[in-house]
Amino acid sequence: MELHNRLKELRNENGLTLKQVSSSLGLTLSAYANYEHGIREPSVDTIKRICRFYKISADYLLDLEN
């Protein structure tokens, strides 16, 4: 699964809005929306924050493991 699809899946599974996730991660709504739409790729620091937020491994987020 591509990163942008995984991000959207995680957000939906947790019943969160784009605004809630972006705010929790300290990102602008448009920046996070760009990640979910596959327009931009998050930095390594942002990937770390996403993993801590969802309590998942980077391997899972990046589809290196199921």
BAFI-3210 file (N, C-alpha, C; in Angstrom, 3 decimals, decimal comma, padded with zeros to 6 digits):
// residues 66
n [1|2|3|4|5|6|7|8|9|10|11|12|13|14|15|16|17|18|19|20|21|22|23|24|25|26|27|28|29|30|31|32|33|34|35|36|37|38|39|40|41|42|43|44|45|46|47|48|49|50|51|52|53|54|55|56|57|58|59|60|61|62|63|64|65|66]
n.u [000,851|000,529|002,131|000,490|-002,064|-002,016|-001,813|-004,291|-005,979|-005,263|-006,066|-008,839|-009,562|-009,190|-011,119|-010,716|-010,397|-008,930|-008,084|-007,860|-005,763|-003,643|-003,333|-002,617|-000,163|001,257|001,252|000,338|-002,995|-003,135|-000,584|-000,589|-002,767|-001,728|000,105|-001,623|-002,918|-000,959|000,602|002,835|005,691|006,175|008,676|011,476|011,408|008,713|007,513|008,349|006,901|004,282|004,258|004,607|002,267|000,180|001,000|002,499|004,806|007,511|008,056|005,572|004,059|005,383|004,889|006,531|006,114|003,290]
n.v [-001,175|002,199|005,073|007,417|006,342|004,667|006,547|007,850|005,686|005,020|007,360|007,351|004,886|005,547|007,385|010,143|013,599|015,408|017,868|017,424|015,540|016,908|019,100|017,835|016,842|019,111|020,355|022,194|022,202|022,003|021,016|018,435|017,337|017,265|015,170|013,009|012,971|012,260|014,155|015,336|014,110|013,158|014,448|012,794|013,394|014,097|011,674|010,183|011,537|010,956|008,178|007,969|009,266|007,581|005,298|003,254|001,291|002,509|000,801|-000,402|001,849|002,578|000,432|-001,831|-003,958|-005,949]
n.w [000,000|-000,795|000,692|000,994|000,883|003,115|005,165|004,977|005,496|008,152|009,485|009,006|010,193|012,827|013,250|012,792|011,771|009,012|009,958|012,732|012,859|011,560|013,255|015,670|014,942|014,555|012,107|009,129|007,838|005,050|004,412|005,589|004,219|001,654|001,947|002,342|-000,095|-001,801|-003,001|-001,901|-000,062|003,299|005,585|007,211|009,934|010,231|009,587|011,788|013,802|012,991|013,315|016,114|016,915|015,969|017,169|015,861|013,872|011,824|009,754|009,306|008,532|006,184|004,626|004,810|006,321|007,329]
ca.u [000,000|001,309|002,130|-000,668|-003,231|-001,877|-002,132|-005,743|-006,556|-005,040|-006,914|-010,231|-009,724|-009,199|-012,228|-010,184|-010,470|-007,641|-007,740|-007,421|-004,445|-002,641|-003,130|-001,889|001,205|001,896|001,354|-000,813|-003,975|-002,779|000,609|-000,972|-003,641|-000,841|000,649|-002,691|-003,280|000,195|001,216|004,142|006,114|006,601|010,083|011,747|010,909|007,249|007,188|008,501|005,761|003,093|004,370|004,325|000,863|-000,667|001,601|002,814|006,203|007,774|007,936|004,145|003,646|006,007|004,494|007,609|005,529|001,848]
ca.v [000,000|003,428|005,867|008,309|005,511|004,202|007,690|008,038|004,521|005,176|008,449|006,896|003,830|006,171|008,324|011,494|014,482|015,944|018,972|016,867|014,923|017,928|019,878|016,987|016,674|020,418|020,669|022,889|021,315|021,777|020,160|017,055|016,913|016,933|013,837|012,022|012,939|011,810|015,287|015,502|013,064|013,744|014,320|011,730|013,877|014,005|010,242|009,807|012,084|010,185|006,862|008,136|009,649|006,405|004,172|002,240|001,311|003,105|-000,297|-000,532|003,043|002,571|-000,820|-002,802|-005,098|-005,838]
ca.w [000,000|-000,872|001,919|001,120|001,186|004,499|006,027|004,962|006,161|009,597|009,968|008,982|011,200|014,138|013,301|012,913|010,607|008,571|010,861|014,012|012,698|011,256|014,476|016,627|014,458|014,429|010,680|008,565|007,216|003,646|004,348|005,842|003,120|000,535|002,203|002,118|-001,512|-002,565|-003,704|-001,273|000,864|004,571|005,963|008,177|011,225|010,206|009,651|013,195|014,550|012,598|013,960|017,543|017,052|015,770|017,902|014,858|013,436|010,512|008,791|008,965|007,793|004,866|003,994|004,802|007,022|007,471]
c.u [000,895|001,117|000,881|-001,945|-003,204|-002,247|-003,636|-006,445|-006,435|-005,962|-008,367|-010,500|-009,828|-010,284|-011,804|-010,371|-009,058|-007,172|-007,227|-006,015|-003,385|-002,330|-002,314|-000,433|001,961|002,136|000,168|-001,736|-003,567|-001,550|000,222|-001,870|-002,802|-000,201|-000,391|-003,090|-002,115|000,880|002,637|004,414|006,558|008,102|010,241|011,217|009,389|006,805|007,311|007,315|004,483|003,106|004,081|002,856|-000,055|-000,166|001,830|004,301|006,322|007,676|006,485|003,694|004,159|005,774|005,655|007,217|004,034|001,557]
c.v [001,237|004,264|006,723|007,532|005,018|005,328|007,901|006,901|004,647|006,244|008,002|005,818|004,398|007,239|009,771|012,288|014,903|017,030|018,450|016,289|015,985|018,763|019,093|016,813|017,991|020,820|021,503|021,858|020,997|020,875|018,704|016,512|016,531|015,562|012,771|011,912|012,531|012,903|015,512|014,320|013,732|013,533|013,166|012,138|013,757|012,549|009,749|010,286|011,320|008,825|006,955|008,441|008,430|005,170|002,970|002,319|001,999|002,036|-000,470|000,653|003,019|001,284|-001,795|-004,051|-004,881|-005,650]
c.w [000,000|000,393|002,052|001,426|002,628|005,466|006,118|005,700|007,683|010,182|010,042|010,026|012,614|014,277|013,460|011,632|010,214|009,533|012,197|013,915|012,459|012,492|015,493|016,237|014,331|012,991|010,243|007,928|005,783|003,512|004,558|004,729|001,896|000,713|001,897|000,649|-002,408|-003,342|-003,209|-000,360|002,163|004,816|006,952|009,552|011,297|010,258|011,084|014,025|014,247|013,292|015,451|017,776|016,960|016,528|016,977|014,526|012,078|009,428|008,355|008,112|006,356|004,092|003,812|005,568|007,103|008,923]
res [m|e|l|h|n|r|l|k|e|l|r|n|e|n|g|l|t|l|k|q|v|s|s|s|l|g|l|t|l|s|a|y|a|n|y|e|h|g|i|r|e|p|s|v|d|t|i|k|r|i|c|r|f|y|k|i|s|a|d|y|l|l|d|l|e|n]
***
